[in-house]
Amino acid sequence: MLTKSSPISTQSNLFHSELFSQLDVKDPLIQLANTINWTVFDDAFEQHYSQDNGRPSKPIRLMVGLLLLKQLENLSDERVVLQFKRNPYYQYFCGYSNYMPGMPCNATEL
């Protein structure tokens, strides 16, 4: 079942530290994330997902972002997932506006 990607929110959250306000906007990953038209990926891949049947999917932006980071940084599946957990710039690149301390997915899902 398709999970829609949500745009990066700049609204504060009482329980989570706002990720974007703490990052360097001049960082190349931030600039690249803001340059990419992520809706193109949603439009291209959503036809391959069921709208109302099956387990909810991971957001398309997350999966595309992880695959792009994997290629850009020359990382293995396991390493890119681990780096996502440790690196807030990776999390921002993949569409998260708040820090997420856990793994986004299993490395075998890439």
Backbone as a printed PyTorch tensor [residue, N CA C, xyz], in Angstrom:
tensor([[[  0.8440,  -1.1630,   0.0000],
         [  0.0000,   0.0000,   0.0000],
         [  0.8940,   1.2330,   0.0000]],

        [[  0.5750,   2.1890,  -0.8250],
         [  1.3990,   3.3770,  -1.0070],
         [  1.3250,   4.3020,   0.1930]],

        [[  2.4820,   4.7430,   0.6580],
         [  2.5820,   5.7720,   1.6820],
         [  3.0540,   7.0310,   0.9920]],

        [[  2.2600,   8.0710,   1.0480],
         [  2.6200,   9.3230,   0.3880],
         [  3.7770,  10.0000,   1.1070]],

        [[  4.6750,  10.5900,   0.3270],
         [  5.7570,  11.3760,   0.9020],
         [  5.1720,  12.6870,   1.3830]],

        [[  5.6780,  13.1550,   2.5050],
         [  5.2130,  14.4440,   2.9990],
         [  6.3370,  15.4500,   2.8400]],

        [[  5.9940,  16.6800,   2.4640],
         [  7.0350,  17.6920,   2.3090],
         [  7.6790,  18.0160,   3.6460]],

        [[  8.8820,  18.5320,   3.5890],
         [  9.5950,  18.8960,   4.8050],
         [  8.8440,  20.0330,   5.4790]],

        [[  8.5350,  19.8270,   6.7330],
         [  7.7830,  20.8120,   7.4980],
         [  8.7340,  21.6980,   8.2750]],

        [[  8.4230,  22.9820,   8.3380],
         [  9.2250,  23.8920,   9.1460],
         [  8.5240,  24.2160,  10.4570]],

        [[  7.3830,  23.5810,  10.7190],
         [  6.6420,  23.8000,  11.9540],
         [  7.3220,  23.0770,  13.1120]],

        [[  7.4240,  23.7540,  14.2390],
         [  8.0560,  23.1550,  15.4160],
         [  7.1680,  22.0910,  16.0270]],

        [[  7.7970,  21.1420,  16.6900],
         [  7.0880,  20.0800,  17.3730],
         [  7.5840,  20.0560,  18.8110]],

        [[  6.6620,  20.0080,  19.7480],
         [  7.0040,  20.0640,  21.1600],
         [  7.8920,  18.9000,  21.5960]],

        [[  7.6870,  17.7210,  21.0300],
         [  8.3710,  16.5210,  21.4960],
         [  9.5900,  16.1190,  20.6730]],

        [[  9.7960,  16.7100,  19.5300],
         [ 10.9300,  16.3470,  18.6780],
         [ 11.7370,  17.5980,  18.3530]],

        [[ 13.0530,  17.4540,  18.3070],
         [ 13.8730,  18.6000,  17.9450],
         [ 13.7380,  18.8410,  16.4480]],

        [[ 13.4990,  20.0770,  16.0870],
         [ 13.3380,  20.4080,  14.6780],
         [ 14.6910,  20.2930,  13.9910]],

        [[ 14.7710,  19.3960,  13.0470],
         [ 16.0290,  19.0600,  12.4020],
         [ 16.5680,  20.2120,  11.5580]],

        [[ 15.7310,  20.7940,  10.7500],
         [ 16.1960,  21.7800,   9.7860],
         [ 16.8400,  22.9920,  10.4510]],

        [[ 16.3020,  23.4490,  11.5580],
         [ 16.8230,  24.6600,  12.2020],
         [ 18.2390,  24.4710,  12.7420]],

        [[ 18.6790,  23.2440,  12.8870],
         [ 19.9910,  22.9730,  13.4620],
         [ 21.0470,  22.6020,  12.4210]],

        [[ 20.6780,  22.5670,  11.1640],
         [ 21.6090,  22.1470,  10.1140],
         [ 22.1460,  23.3430,   9.3410]],

        [[ 23.3090,  23.1570,   8.7570],
         [ 23.9390,  24.1810,   7.9250],
         [ 23.2890,  24.1640,   6.5470]],

        [[ 22.5680,  25.2300,   6.2050],
         [ 21.8500,  25.2710,   4.9270],
         [ 22.8020,  25.3240,   3.7310]],

        [[ 24.0810,  25.5740,   3.9730],
         [ 25.0610,  25.6000,   2.8830],
         [ 25.6750,  24.2270,   2.6170]],

        [[ 25.3040,  23.2430,   3.4200],
         [ 25.8120,  21.8870,   3.2170],
         [ 25.3460,  21.3690,   1.8520]],

        [[ 26.2220,  20.6900,   1.1050],
         [ 25.8470,  20.2000,  -0.2270],
         [ 24.6260,  19.2760,  -0.2370]],

        [[ 24.4400,  18.4610,   0.7920],
         [ 23.2640,  17.5810,   0.8190],
         [ 21.9730,  18.3680,   1.0070]],

        [[ 22.0270,  19.4280,   1.8070],
         [ 20.8450,  20.2820,   1.9890],
         [ 20.5170,  20.9650,   0.6680]],

        [[ 21.5250,  21.5020,   0.0180],
         [ 21.3030,  22.1870,  -1.2530],
         [ 20.7810,  21.2240,  -2.3140]],

        [[ 21.3360,  20.0280,  -2.3770],
         [ 20.8680,  19.0390,  -3.3460],
         [ 19.4310,  18.6200,  -3.0460]],

        [[ 19.1230,  18.3890,  -1.7770],
         [ 17.7580,  17.9980,  -1.3890],
         [ 16.7480,  19.0660,  -1.7810]],

        [[ 17.1290,  20.3250,  -1.6560],
         [ 16.2230,  21.4160,  -2.0050],
         [ 16.1400,  21.6520,  -3.5080]],

        [[ 17.0810,  21.1220,  -4.2620],
         [ 17.0950,  21.2760,  -5.7170],
         [ 16.2770,  20.1910,  -6.4170]],

        [[ 16.2780,  18.9970,  -5.8700],
         [ 15.5910,  17.8600,  -6.4970],
         [ 14.0840,  18.0370,  -6.4220]],

        [[ 13.4150,  17.7660,  -7.5280],
         [ 11.9510,  17.7660,  -7.5610],
         [ 11.4810,  16.3670,  -7.1590]],

        [[ 11.2130,  16.1710,  -5.8910],
         [ 10.8900,  14.8540,  -5.3470],
         [  9.5480,  14.3370,  -5.8310]],

        [[  8.6450,  15.2100,  -6.2230],
         [  7.3270,  14.7500,  -6.6850],
         [  7.4350,  13.9560,  -7.9820]],

        [[  8.4850,  14.1770,  -8.7490],
         [  8.7020,  13.3980,  -9.9730],
         [  8.8330,  11.9140,  -9.6280]],

        [[  9.5380,  11.6120,  -8.5560],
         [  9.7040,  10.2150,  -8.1340],
         [  8.3870,   9.6340,  -7.6390]],

        [[  7.6400,  10.4290,  -6.8660],
         [  6.3240,   9.9650,  -6.4040],
         [  5.4390,   9.6280,  -7.5960]],

        [[  5.3980,  10.5230,  -8.5670],
         [  4.5530,  10.3120,  -9.7490],
         [  5.0050,   9.0980, -10.5570]],

        [[  6.3120,   8.9010, -10.6630],
         [  6.8390,   7.7930, -11.4620],
         [  6.6140,   6.4310, -10.8130]],

        [[  6.7040,   6.3650,  -9.4940],
         [  6.6450,   5.0700,  -8.8180],
         [  5.2930,   4.7150,  -8.2200]],

        [[  4.4180,   5.6860,  -8.0190],
         [  3.1660,   5.3810,  -7.3190],
         [  2.2890,   4.3940,  -8.0750]],

        [[  2.4320,   4.3190,  -9.3840],
         [  1.6280,   3.3770, -10.1630],
         [  1.9760,   1.9180,  -9.8500]],

        [[  3.1210,   1.6890,  -9.2540],
         [  3.5470,   0.3290,  -8.9230],
         [  3.0850,  -0.1190,  -7.5390]],

        [[  2.3630,   0.7360,  -6.8400],
         [  1.8900,   0.4370,  -5.4890],
         [  0.3740,   0.3440,  -5.4720]],

        [[ -0.1340,  -0.5410,  -4.6440],
         [ -1.5700,  -0.6380,  -4.4180],
         [ -1.9930,   0.5230,  -3.5250]],

        [[ -3.1400,   1.1170,  -3.8260],
         [ -3.6220,   2.2400,  -3.0290],
         [ -4.2900,   1.8020,  -1.7300]],

        [[ -4.8390,   0.5880,  -1.7110],
         [ -5.6520,   0.2010,  -0.5600],
         [ -5.4460,  -1.2440,  -0.1110]],

        [[ -4.3800,  -1.8600,  -0.5420],
         [ -4.1960,  -3.2710,  -0.2550],
         [ -2.7540,  -3.5300,   0.1770]],

        [[ -2.5790,  -4.3380,   1.1930],
         [ -1.2350,  -4.7240,   1.5990],
         [ -0.6680,  -3.8690,   2.7130]],

        [[  0.5620,  -4.1980,   3.0610],
         [  1.2690,  -3.4880,   4.1250],
         [  1.6530,  -2.0880,   3.6430]],

        [[  1.5590,  -1.0770,   4.4970],
         [  1.9830,   0.2660,   4.0790],
         [  3.4590,   0.2760,   3.6720]],

        [[  3.7520,   0.9930,   2.6140],
         [  5.1240,   1.0660,   2.1070],
         [  5.9240,   2.1220,   2.8600]],

        [[  7.2090,   2.0940,   2.6490],
         [  8.0560,   3.1830,   3.1180],
         [  7.8390,   4.3410,   2.1470]],

        [[  7.9890,   5.5880,   2.6000],
         [  7.8210,   6.7200,   1.6800],
         [  8.7930,   6.6230,   0.4990]],

        [[  8.3140,   6.9610,  -0.6730],
         [  9.1380,   6.8940,  -1.8830],
         [ 10.3650,   7.7830,  -1.7410]],

        [[ 10.1990,   8.9780,  -1.1610],
         [ 11.3520,   9.8690,  -1.0110],
         [ 12.4250,   9.2360,  -0.1330]],

        [[ 12.0330,   8.5450,   0.9080],
         [ 13.0040,   7.8660,   1.7660],
         [ 13.7940,   6.8500,   0.9650]],

        [[ 13.1140,   6.0070,   0.2260],
         [ 13.7930,   4.9370,  -0.5020],
         [ 14.6670,   5.4880,  -1.6330]],

        [[ 14.1530,   6.4660,  -2.3740],
         [ 14.9510,   7.0830,  -3.4430],
         [ 16.1350,   7.8310,  -2.8320]],

        [[ 15.8900,   8.5460,  -1.7440],
         [ 16.9670,   9.2750,  -1.0750],
         [ 18.0800,   8.3590,  -0.6020]],

        [[ 17.7090,   7.2320,  -0.0020],
         [ 18.7270,   6.2790,   0.4570],
         [ 19.5240,   5.7100,  -0.7140]],

        [[ 18.8440,   5.4100,  -1.8100],
         [ 19.5570,   4.8820,  -2.9810],
         [ 20.4840,   5.9340,  -3.5880]],

        [[ 20.0500,   7.1950,  -3.6120],
         [ 20.9200,   8.2650,  -4.1100],
         [ 22.1360,   8.4460,  -3.1950]],

        [[ 21.9080,   8.4580,  -1.8900],
         [ 23.0200,   8.5850,  -0.9410],
         [ 23.9850,   7.4100,  -1.0570]],

        [[ 23.4360,   6.2420,  -1.2580],
         [ 24.2650,   5.0420,  -1.4200],
         [ 25.2220,   5.2150,  -2.5990]],

        [[ 24.7120,   5.7380,  -3.7120],
         [ 25.5480,   5.9370,  -4.8950],
         [ 26.5080,   7.1130,  -4.7210]],

        [[ 26.0060,   8.2210,  -4.1690],
         [ 26.8460,   9.4080,  -3.9940],
         [ 28.0270,   9.1500,  -3.0650]],

        [[ 27.7890,   8.3910,  -2.0120],
         [ 28.8130,   8.1540,  -0.9920],
         [ 29.5140,   6.8070,  -1.1540]],

        [[ 29.1120,   6.0310,  -2.1680],
         [ 29.6920,   4.7130,  -2.4270],
         [ 29.6080,   3.8090,  -1.1870]],

        [[ 28.3710,   3.6600,  -0.6800],
         [ 28.1260,   2.8830,   0.5330],
         [ 27.3660,   1.6070,   0.2150]],

        [[ 27.4990,   0.6250,   1.0720],
         [ 26.6970,  -0.5970,   0.9640],
         [ 25.2960,  -0.3060,   1.5000]],

        [[ 24.3660,  -1.2300,   1.2610],
         [ 23.0100,  -1.0810,   1.7930],
         [ 23.0410,  -0.9380,   3.3130]],

        [[ 23.7970,  -1.7930,   3.9660],
         [ 23.8730,  -1.7740,   5.4270],
         [ 24.4540,  -0.4620,   5.9360]],

        [[ 25.4730,   0.0110,   5.2530],
         [ 26.1630,   1.2350,   5.6880],
         [ 25.2960,   2.4760,   5.4990]],

        [[ 24.5640,   2.5690,   4.3940],
         [ 23.7360,   3.7560,   4.1710],
         [ 22.6000,   3.8140,   5.1860]],

        [[ 22.0450,   2.6680,   5.5580],
         [ 20.9860,   2.6360,   6.5720],
         [ 21.5510,   3.0420,   7.9360]],

        [[ 22.7360,   2.5670,   8.2730],
         [ 23.3750,   2.9390,   9.5330],
         [ 23.7220,   4.4280,   9.5470]],

        [[ 24.2510,   4.9320,   8.4440],
         [ 24.5930,   6.3510,   8.3680],
         [ 23.3500,   7.2320,   8.4630]],

        [[ 22.2300,   6.7620,   7.9160],
         [ 20.9730,   7.5000,   8.0350],
         [ 20.6330,   7.6910,   9.5140]],

        [[ 20.8070,   6.6530,  10.2980],
         [ 20.5130,   6.7260,  11.7340],
         [ 21.4120,   7.7420,  12.4340]],

        [[ 22.6590,   7.8330,  12.0160],
         [ 23.6550,   8.6770,  12.6850],
         [ 23.7440,  10.0990,  12.1380]],

        [[ 23.3270,  10.3150,  10.9060],
         [ 23.6020,  11.5730,  10.2250],
         [ 22.3190,  12.3590,   9.9560]],

        [[ 22.1130,  13.4930,  10.6290],
         [ 20.8930,  14.2760,  10.4000],
         [ 20.8070,  14.8580,   8.9860]],

        [[ 21.9380,  15.0440,   8.3200],
         [ 21.9050,  15.5350,   6.9430],
         [ 21.3100,  14.4740,   6.0170]],

        [[ 21.6030,  13.2190,   6.2720],
         [ 20.9910,  12.1290,   5.5090],
         [ 19.4860,  12.1070,   5.7530]],

        [[ 19.0910,  12.3210,   7.0000],
         [ 17.6690,  12.3010,   7.3300],
         [ 16.9380,  13.4480,   6.6420]],

        [[ 17.5330,  14.6240,   6.6520],
         [ 16.9180,  15.7520,   5.9480],
         [ 16.8160,  15.4480,   4.4530]],

        [[ 17.8930,  14.9200,   3.8880],
         [ 17.9140,  14.6000,   2.4600],
         [ 16.7790,  13.6470,   2.0910]],

        [[ 16.4540,  12.7370,   2.9880],
         [ 15.4060,  11.7380,   2.7370],
         [ 14.0110,  12.2190,   3.1330]],

        [[ 13.8790,  13.4870,   3.5170],
         [ 12.5650,  14.0680,   3.7440],
         [ 12.1040,  14.1790,   5.1740]],

        [[ 12.9540,  13.8930,   6.1220],
         [ 12.5600,  13.9870,   7.5270],
         [ 12.8060,  15.3980,   8.0440]],

        [[ 11.8410,  15.9400,   8.7720],
         [ 12.0040,  17.2740,   9.3470],
         [ 12.3900,  17.2050,  10.8180]],

        [[ 12.1770,  16.0630,  11.4400],
         [ 12.5630,  15.8520,  12.8360],
         [ 13.5380,  14.6870,  12.9070]],

        [[ 14.4420,  14.7570,  13.8780],
         [ 15.4270,  13.6930,  14.0500],
         [ 14.7440,  12.3710,  14.3770]],

        [[ 15.1700,  11.3100,  13.7060],
         [ 14.6430,   9.9750,  13.9550],
         [ 15.7950,   9.0950,  14.4360]],

        [[ 15.7630,   8.6320,  15.6880],
         [ 16.8960,   7.8770,  16.2210],
         [ 17.0080,   6.4420,  15.7130]],

        [[ 15.9780,   5.9040,  15.1060],
         [ 16.0020,   4.5080,  14.6750],
         [ 16.3840,   4.3280,  13.2170]],

        [[ 16.4420,   3.0780,  12.8140],
         [ 16.7190,   2.7260,  11.4240],
         [ 15.4640,   2.9960,  10.5850]],

        [[ 15.6270,   3.5300,   9.3840],
         [ 14.4600,   3.8340,   8.5550],
         [ 13.8380,   2.5910,   7.9330]],

        [[ 14.6760,   1.5840,   7.7270],
         [ 14.2310,   0.3380,   7.1090],
         [ 15.3310,  -0.6940,   7.3090]],

        [[ 15.0560,  -1.8960,   6.9080],
         [ 16.0700,  -2.9400,   6.9200],
         [ 16.8990,  -2.7900,   5.6460]],

        [[ 18.1730,  -3.0340,   5.7210],
         [ 19.0420,  -2.8950,   4.5480],
         [ 18.5840,  -3.7690,   3.3860]],

        [[ 17.9250,  -4.8800,   3.6680],
         [ 17.4580,  -5.7630,   2.5960],
         [ 16.2810,  -5.1730,   1.8250]],

        [[ 15.6750,  -4.0970,   2.3280],
         [ 14.5570,  -3.4600,   1.6350],
         [ 15.0100,  -2.5140,   0.5300]],

        [[ 16.3030,  -2.2280,   0.4530],
         [ 16.7920,  -1.3140,  -0.5870],
         [ 16.9330,  -2.0080,  -1.9140]]])
